[in-house]
Amino acid sequence: MRRLVSAIVCGVCVSSVMGVAGCSSPAAPDRSVKQIAIEVAAEDFEIGSGVTIFLAPGETLQLGAEGHLGDGSEIDLTQNAQWSSDDPGIVSVTQTGVVTGVAEGTTKIRARFAEFEGTANFGTAGS
């Protein structure tokens, strides 16, 4: 005598004779942040290492923080990042990513999200 066995497998009811059929669901895409890059928001220009952007005293520039995810996609983290300047007396940055040239010199701007950090070199030319 055969028994009919039904089971819920991967959210679908599957029936088989003398056992349970199985299924495998595809792996979910990796949507976790793997890296953060700082970019000039209006230009969608990612600031690479070795590049220093100079501002005039009082000049402002909106930056963006872009998260590179494990699945290859990107996400805007500008409003979620913690922004800081290594020397706000040279270039300051607001919590929304707006940098302002203050006094002559160079410094690093940082955008941090979770354990990830992106950095960019900035300076103020002249006083």
N, CA and C atoms as an extended XYZ file, in Angstrom:
381
Properties=species:S:1:pos:R:3:atomname:S:1:resname:S:1:resid:I:1 pbc="F F F"
N         0.840       -1.162        0.000 N   MET     1
C         0.000        0.000        0.000 CA  MET     1
C         0.895        1.238        0.000 C   MET     1
N         0.552        2.205       -0.825 N   ARG     2
C         1.329        3.435       -0.895 CA  ARG     2
C         0.702        4.503       -0.031 C   ARG     2
N         1.557        5.338        0.542 N   ARG     3
C         1.048        6.457        1.330 CA  ARG     3
C         1.338        7.743        0.567 C   ARG     3
N         0.388        8.639        0.599 N   LEU     4
C         0.570        9.948       -0.004 CA  LEU     4
C         1.016       10.903        1.091 C   LEU     4
N         2.161       11.521        0.893 N   VAL     5
C         2.714       12.425        1.891 CA  VAL     5
C         2.707       13.828        1.303 C   VAL     5
N         2.184       14.788        2.037 N   SER     6
C         2.196       16.195        1.620 CA  SER     6
C         2.999       16.991        2.634 C   SER     6
N         3.661       17.989        2.154 N   ALA     7
C         4.443       18.834        3.057 CA  ALA     7
C         4.563       20.219        2.444 C   ALA     7
N         4.819       21.170        3.304 N   ILE     8
C         5.109       22.521        2.844 CA  ILE     8
C         6.625       22.613        2.725 C   ILE     8
N         7.106       22.849        1.528 N   VAL     9
C         8.533       22.947        1.275 CA  VAL     9
C         8.776       24.268        0.565 C   VAL     9
N         9.565       25.113        1.158 N   CYS    10
C         9.894       26.419        0.576 CA  CYS    10
C         8.643       27.230        0.276 C   CYS    10
N         7.622       27.095        1.120 N   GLY    11
C         6.423       27.913        0.966 CA  GLY    11
C         5.438       27.378       -0.053 C   GLY    11
N         5.665       26.199       -0.649 N   VAL    12
C         4.765       25.624       -1.649 CA  VAL    12
C         4.393       24.229       -1.189 C   VAL    12
N         3.135       23.882       -1.342 N   CYS    13
C         2.695       22.538       -0.967 CA  CYS    13
C         3.147       21.568       -2.051 C   CYS    13
N         3.881       20.537       -1.659 N   VAL    14
C         4.409       19.553       -2.595 CA  VAL    14
C         3.947       18.185       -2.123 C   VAL    14
N         3.457       17.387       -3.042 N   SER    15
C         3.029       16.027       -2.711 CA  SER    15
C         3.882       15.036       -3.473 C   SER    15
N         4.159       13.928       -2.849 N   SER    16
C         4.872       12.857       -3.538 CA  SER    16
C         4.461       11.540       -2.919 C   SER    16
N         4.753       10.486       -3.629 N   VAL    17
C         4.446        9.161       -3.129 CA  VAL    17
C         5.679        8.661       -2.380 C   VAL    17
N         5.506        8.226       -1.147 N   MET    18
C         6.558        7.648       -0.315 CA  MET    18
C         7.702        8.624       -0.042 C   MET    18
N         7.427        9.868        0.157 N   GLY    19
C         8.483       10.790        0.507 CA  GLY    19
C         8.073       12.228        0.249 C   GLY    19
N         8.980       13.106        0.503 N   VAL    20
C         8.703       14.528        0.337 CA  VAL    20
C         9.662       15.076       -0.714 C   VAL    20
N         9.088       15.728       -1.699 N   ALA    21
C         9.939       16.383       -2.699 CA  ALA    21
C        10.538       17.630       -2.069 C   ALA    21
N        11.680       18.022       -2.516 N   GLY    22
C        12.336       19.194       -1.958 CA  GLY    22
C        12.527       20.269       -3.010 C   GLY    22
N        12.968       21.402       -2.550 N   CYS    23
C        13.303       22.483       -3.467 CA  CYS    23
C        14.400       23.312       -2.835 C   CYS    23
N        15.045       24.053       -3.650 N   SER    24
C        16.043       24.965       -3.110 CA  SER    24
C        15.728       26.342       -3.646 C   SER    24
N        15.762       27.313       -2.765 N   SER    25
C        15.494       28.678       -3.207 CA  SER    25
C        16.823       29.324       -3.562 C   SER    25
N        16.806       30.196       -4.563 N   PRO    26
C        18.055       30.855       -4.925 CA  PRO    26
C        18.532       31.743       -3.782 C   PRO    26
N        19.821       31.882       -3.682 N   ALA    27
C        20.386       32.722       -2.632 CA  ALA    27
C        19.956       34.174       -2.854 C   ALA    27
N        19.611       34.827       -1.776 N   ALA    28
C        19.219       36.239       -1.863 CA  ALA    28
C        20.442       37.072       -2.224 C   ALA    28
N        20.248       38.132       -3.020 N   PRO    29
C        21.388       38.989       -3.356 CA  PRO    29
C        21.971       39.622       -2.090 C   PRO    29
N        23.264       39.819       -2.088 N   ASP    30
C        23.958       40.424       -0.955 CA  ASP    30
C        23.757       41.941       -1.010 C   ASP    30
N        22.825       42.471       -0.224 N   ARG    31
C        22.497       43.887       -0.222 CA  ARG    31
C        23.166       44.605        0.949 C   ARG    31
N        24.241       44.033        1.479 N   SER    32
C        24.944       44.693        2.580 CA  SER    32
C        26.025       45.621        2.033 C   SER    32
N        26.285       46.680        2.781 N   VAL    33
C        27.306       47.656        2.383 CA  VAL    33
C        28.678       47.013        2.508 C   VAL    33
N        29.486       47.159        1.472 N   LYS    34
C        30.844       46.618        1.472 CA  LYS    34
C        31.896       47.724        1.430 C   LYS    34
N        31.507       48.916        0.963 N   GLN    35
C        32.459       50.018        0.827 CA  GLN    35
C        31.668       51.312        0.701 C   GLN    35
N        32.268       52.421        1.137 N   ILE    36
C        31.655       53.740        0.978 CA  ILE    36
C        32.619       54.618        0.187 C   ILE    36
N        32.058       55.357       -0.759 N   ALA    37
C        32.842       56.317       -1.534 CA  ALA    37
C        32.210       57.692       -1.372 C   ALA    37
N        33.043       58.731       -1.357 N   ILE    38
C        32.550       60.102       -1.289 CA  ILE    38
C        32.571       60.670       -2.696 C   ILE    38
N        31.485       61.365       -3.059 N   GLU    39
C        31.389       61.936       -4.394 CA  GLU    39
C        30.899       63.367       -4.333 C   GLU    39
N        31.174       64.116       -5.403 N   VAL    40
C        30.603       65.451       -5.560 CA  VAL    40
C        29.188       65.225       -6.066 C   VAL    40
N        28.194       65.563       -5.248 N   ALA    41
C        26.813       65.196       -5.527 CA  ALA    41
C        26.307       65.717       -6.871 C   ALA    41
N        26.512       66.986       -7.173 N   ALA    42
C        25.955       67.578       -8.391 CA  ALA    42
C        26.569       66.983       -9.658 C   ALA    42
N        27.788       66.519       -9.567 N   GLU    43
C        28.504       65.992      -10.736 CA  GLU    43
C        28.460       64.469      -10.816 C   GLU    43
N        28.000       63.802       -9.750 N   ASP    44
C        28.054       62.348       -9.660 CA  ASP    44
C        29.483       61.870       -9.955 C   ASP    44
N        30.447       62.588       -9.378 N   PHE    45
C        31.868       62.342       -9.585 CA  PHE    45
C        32.448       61.773       -8.310 C   PHE    45
N        32.903       60.528       -8.368 N   GLU    46
C        33.496       59.894       -7.197 CA  GLU    46
C        34.918       60.411       -7.014 C   GLU    46
N        35.235       60.859       -5.808 N   ILE    47
C        36.542       61.423       -5.511 CA  ILE    47
C        37.504       60.283       -5.202 C   ILE    47
N        38.484       60.100       -6.057 N   GLY    48
C        39.450       59.020       -5.882 CA  GLY    48
C        40.565       59.399       -4.927 C   GLY    48
N        41.293       58.386       -4.468 N   SER    49
C        42.440       58.661       -3.606 CA  SER    49
C        43.508       59.351       -4.438 C   SER    49
N        44.266       60.195       -3.816 N   GLY    50
C        45.296       60.938       -4.520 CA  GLY    50
C        44.796       62.235       -5.139 C   GLY    50
N        43.481       62.464       -5.097 N   VAL    51
C        42.884       63.693       -5.626 CA  VAL    51
C        42.563       64.602       -4.457 C   VAL    51
N        42.911       65.873       -4.564 N   THR    52
C        42.539       66.861       -3.555 CA  THR    52
C        41.682       67.921       -4.226 C   THR    52
N        40.528       68.176       -3.666 N   ILE    53
C        39.634       69.218       -4.186 CA  ILE    53
C        39.830       70.470       -3.343 C   ILE    53
N        40.138       71.579       -4.019 N   PHE    54
C        40.366       72.845       -3.316 CA  PHE    54
C        39.153       73.753       -3.432 C   PHE    54
N        38.842       74.398       -2.321 N   LEU    55
C        37.764       75.368       -2.240 CA  LEU    55
C        38.356       76.731       -1.911 C   LEU    55
N        37.648       77.773       -2.280 N   ALA    56
C        38.018       79.125       -1.835 CA  ALA    56
C        37.432       79.321       -0.442 C   ALA    56
N        37.984       80.205        0.359 N   PRO    57
C        37.389       80.476        1.673 CA  PRO    57
C        35.915       80.881        1.506 C   PRO    57
N        35.051       80.225        2.260 N   GLY    58
C        33.614       80.505        2.196 CA  GLY    58
C        32.874       79.725        1.129 C   GLY    58
N        33.583       79.104        0.197 N   GLU    59
C        32.943       78.312       -0.858 CA  GLU    59
C        32.388       77.022       -0.268 C   GLU    59
N        31.209       76.604       -0.741 N   THR    60
C        30.585       75.375       -0.255 CA  THR    60
C        30.401       74.393       -1.406 C   THR    60
N        30.284       73.122       -1.041 N   LEU    61
C        30.091       72.056       -2.015 CA  LEU    61
C        29.332       70.923       -1.334 C   LEU    61
N        28.259       70.463       -1.973 N   GLN    62
C        27.492       69.330       -1.437 CA  GLN    62
C        28.162       68.025       -1.847 C   GLN    62
N        28.463       67.189       -0.846 N   LEU    63
C        29.032       65.869       -1.106 CA  LEU    63
C        27.960       64.806       -0.962 C   LEU    63
N        28.242       63.648       -1.497 N   GLY    64
C        27.371       62.497       -1.334 CA  GLY    64
C        28.189       61.321       -0.829 C   GLY    64
N        27.539       60.436       -0.089 N   ALA    65
C        28.169       59.192        0.354 CA  ALA    65
C        27.442       58.061       -0.356 C   ALA    65
N        28.186       57.291       -1.118 N   GLU    66
C        27.611       56.213       -1.905 CA  GLU    66
C        28.084       54.886       -1.341 C   GLU    66
N        27.133       54.037       -0.991 N   GLY    67
C        27.472       52.713       -0.493 CA  GLY    67
C        27.517       51.726       -1.633 C   GLY    67
N        28.607       50.979       -1.740 N   HIS    68
C        28.741       49.927       -2.738 CA  HIS    68
C        28.336       48.620       -2.059 C   HIS    68
N        27.317       47.965       -2.593 N   LEU    69
C        26.767       46.767       -1.975 CA  LEU    69
C        27.389       45.502       -2.545 C   LEU    69
N        27.221       44.419       -1.815 N   GLY    70
C        27.788       43.138       -2.206 CA  GLY    70
C        27.275       42.599       -3.526 C   GLY    70
N        26.077       43.014       -3.931 N   ASP    71
C        25.523       42.530       -5.202 CA  ASP    71
C        25.911       43.413       -6.381 C   ASP    71
N        26.789       44.403       -6.136 N   GLY    72
C        27.247       45.274       -7.207 CA  GLY    72
C        26.439       46.550       -7.380 C   GLY    72
N        25.334       46.662       -6.680 N   SER    73
C        24.519       47.872       -6.785 CA  SER    73
C        25.041       48.945       -5.822 C   SER    73
N        24.455       50.124       -5.906 N   GLU    74
C        24.867       51.247       -5.066 CA  GLU    74
C        23.652       51.844       -4.381 C   GLU    74
N        23.895       52.483       -3.237 N   ILE    75
C        22.825       53.112       -2.469 CA  ILE    75
C        23.325       54.452       -1.928 C   ILE    75
N        22.447       55.431       -1.919 N   ASP    76
C        22.795       56.756       -1.403 CA  ASP    76
C        22.735       56.730        0.123 C   ASP    76
N        23.869       56.982        0.762 N   LEU    77
C        23.954       56.991        2.226 CA  LEU    77
C        24.229       58.386        2.777 C   LEU    77
N        24.087       59.403        1.933 N   THR    78
C        24.445       60.773        2.318 CA  THR    78
C        23.785       61.189        3.626 C   THR    78
N        22.495       60.956        3.761 N   GLN    79
C        21.768       61.386        4.954 CA  GLN    79
C        21.994       60.466        6.153 C   GLN    79
N        22.499       59.251        5.915 N   ASN    80
C        22.716       58.291        6.996 CA  ASN    80
C        24.157       58.247        7.490 C   ASN    80
N        25.061       58.833        6.730 N   ALA    81
C        26.482       58.805        7.101 CA  ALA    81
C        26.760       59.809        8.221 C   ALA    81
N        27.787       59.520        8.982 N   GLN    82
C        28.312       60.453        9.977 CA  GLN    82
C        29.478       61.170        9.317 C   GLN    82
N        29.340       62.468        9.099 N   TRP    83
C        30.349       63.259        8.399 CA  TRP    83
C        31.283       63.913        9.397 C   TRP    83
N        32.585       63.977        9.053 N   SER    84
C        33.543       64.676        9.912 CA  SER    84
C        34.709       65.188        9.080 C   SER    84
N        35.412       66.167        9.641 N   SER    85
C        36.615       66.726        9.048 CA  SER    85
C        37.753       66.509       10.025 C   SER    85
N        38.906       66.093        9.511 N   ASP    86
C        40.071       65.946       10.390 CA  ASP    86
C        40.513       67.302       10.943 C   ASP    86
N        40.253       68.379       10.189 N   ASP    87
C        40.599       69.722       10.650 CA  ASP    87
C        39.531       70.712       10.173 C   ASP    87
N        38.460       70.902       10.976 N   PRO    88
C        37.396       71.817       10.575 CA  PRO    88
C        37.838       73.274       10.495 C   PRO    88
N        39.035       73.595       10.973 N   GLY    89
C        39.583       74.933       10.818 CA  GLY    89
C        40.086       75.184        9.401 C   GLY    89
N        40.211       74.125        8.603 N   ILE    90
C        40.632       74.243        7.198 CA  ILE    90
C        39.434       74.045        6.274 C   ILE    90
N        38.739       72.928        6.430 N   VAL    91
C        37.499       72.645        5.692 CA  VAL    91
C        36.528       72.031        6.685 C   VAL    91
N        35.347       72.637        6.818 N   SER    92
C        34.331       72.095        7.724 CA  SER    92
C        33.321       71.295        6.909 C   SER    92
N        32.571       70.436        7.594 N   VAL    93
C        31.528       69.642        6.936 CA  VAL    93
C        30.330       69.543        7.865 C   VAL    93
N        29.136       69.672        7.307 N   THR    94
C        27.903       69.537        8.092 CA  THR    94
C        27.486       68.077        8.138 C   THR    94
N        26.495       67.770        8.946 N   GLN    95
C        25.992       66.403        9.038 CA  GLN    95
C        25.199       65.978        7.804 C   GLN    95
N        24.990       66.906        6.867 N   THR    96
C        24.337       66.547        5.606 CA  THR    96
C        25.341       66.484        4.456 C   THR    96
N        26.641       66.650        4.765 N   GLY    97
C        27.677       66.490        3.754 CA  GLY    97
C        28.047       67.743        2.980 C   GLY    97
N        27.713       68.927        3.509 N   VAL    98
C        28.115       70.174        2.847 CA  VAL    98
C        29.458       70.603        3.416 C   VAL    98
N        30.480       70.712        2.526 N   VAL    99
C        31.801       71.172        2.964 CA  VAL    99
C        31.939       72.657        2.679 C   VAL    99
N        32.707       73.339        3.538 N   THR   100
C        32.968       74.777        3.390 CA  THR   100
C        34.452       75.026        3.587 C   THR   100
N        35.048       75.764        2.643 N   GLY   101
C        36.431       76.175        2.788 CA  GLY   101
C        36.539       77.214        3.891 C   GLY   101
N        37.497       77.035        4.802 N   VAL   102
C        37.636       77.939        5.949 CA  VAL   102
C        38.959       78.702        5.880 C   VAL   102
N        40.070       77.984        5.928 N   ALA   103
C        41.390       78.628        5.938 CA  ALA   103
C        42.365       77.770        5.143 C   ALA   103
N        43.436       78.388        4.684 N   GLU   104
C        44.400       77.714        3.816 CA  GLU   104
C        44.959       76.455        4.457 C   GLU   104
N        45.044       75.398        3.658 N   GLY   105
C        45.584       74.121        4.114 CA  GLY   105
C        44.834       72.965        3.490 C   GLY   105
N        45.197       71.745        3.891 N   THR   106
C        44.527       70.535        3.406 CA  THR   106
C        44.128       69.656        4.582 C   THR   106
N        43.101       68.852        4.372 N   THR   107
C        42.605       67.948        5.402 CA  THR   107
C        41.816       66.822        4.749 C   THR   107
N        41.352       65.890        5.546 N   LYS   108
C        40.511       64.790        5.067 CA  LYS   108
C        39.079       64.987        5.556 C   LYS   108
N        38.133       64.678        4.664 N   ILE   109
C        36.714       64.615        5.024 CA  ILE   109
C        36.368       63.136        5.090 C   ILE   109
N        35.592       62.764        6.094 N   ARG   110
C        35.225       61.354        6.298 CA  ARG   110
C        33.711       61.185        6.329 C   ARG   110
N        33.246       60.107        5.707 N   ALA   111
C        31.840       59.697        5.791 CA  ALA   111
C        31.840       58.275        6.336 C   ALA   111
N        31.202       58.087        7.484 N   ARG   112
C        31.193       56.776        8.137 CA  ARG   112
C        29.755       56.256        8.193 C   ARG   112
N        29.618       54.966        7.870 N   PHE   113
C        28.339       54.265        7.993 CA  PHE   113
C        28.648       52.877        8.530 C   PHE   113
N        28.072       52.547        9.690 N   ALA   114
C        28.384       51.291       10.377 CA  ALA   114
C        29.900       51.207       10.557 C   ALA   114
N        30.519       50.101       10.137 N   GLU   115
C        31.972       49.985       10.309 CA  GLU   115
C        32.751       50.433        9.074 C   GLU   115
N        32.055       51.005        8.098 N   PHE   116
C        32.702       51.423        6.847 CA  PHE   116
C        32.937       52.924        6.825 C   PHE   116
N        34.020       53.320        6.168 N   GLU   117
C        34.355       54.738        6.089 CA  GLU   117
C        34.918       55.061        4.708 C   GLU   117
N        34.470       56.179        4.169 N   GLY   118
C        35.035       56.711        2.945 CA  GLY   118
C        35.749       58.016        3.289 C   GLY   118
N        36.847       58.310        2.601 N   THR   119
C        37.578       59.539        2.855 CA  THR   119
C        37.843       60.261        1.541 C   THR   119
N        38.013       61.569        1.641 N   ALA   120
C        38.367       62.388        0.489 CA  ALA   120
C        39.253       63.526        0.974 C   ALA   120
N        40.211       63.907        0.137 N   ASN   121
C        41.135       64.995        0.459 CA  ASN   121
C        40.546       66.329       -0.014 C   ASN   121
N        40.539       67.297        0.903 N   PHE   122
C        40.048       68.641        0.589 CA  PHE   122
C        41.035       69.668        1.093 C   PHE   122
N        41.007       70.819        0.463 N   GLY   123
C        41.839       71.906        0.908 CA  GLY   123
C        41.153       73.238        0.657 C   GLY   123
N        41.685       74.262        1.295 N   THR   124
C        41.247       75.645        1.054 CA  THR   124
C        42.465       76.386        0.539 C   THR   124
N        42.263       77.050       -0.601 N   ALA   125
C        43.347       77.787       -1.230 CA  ALA   125
C        43.211       79.268       -0.887 C   ALA   125
N        44.315       79.873       -0.452 N   GLY   126
C        44.302       81.300       -0.123 CA  GLY   126
C        43.463       81.596        1.119 C   GLY   126
N        43.549       82.829        1.574 N   SER   127
C        42.765       83.218        2.767 CA  SER   127
C        42.081       84.524        2.533 C   SER   127
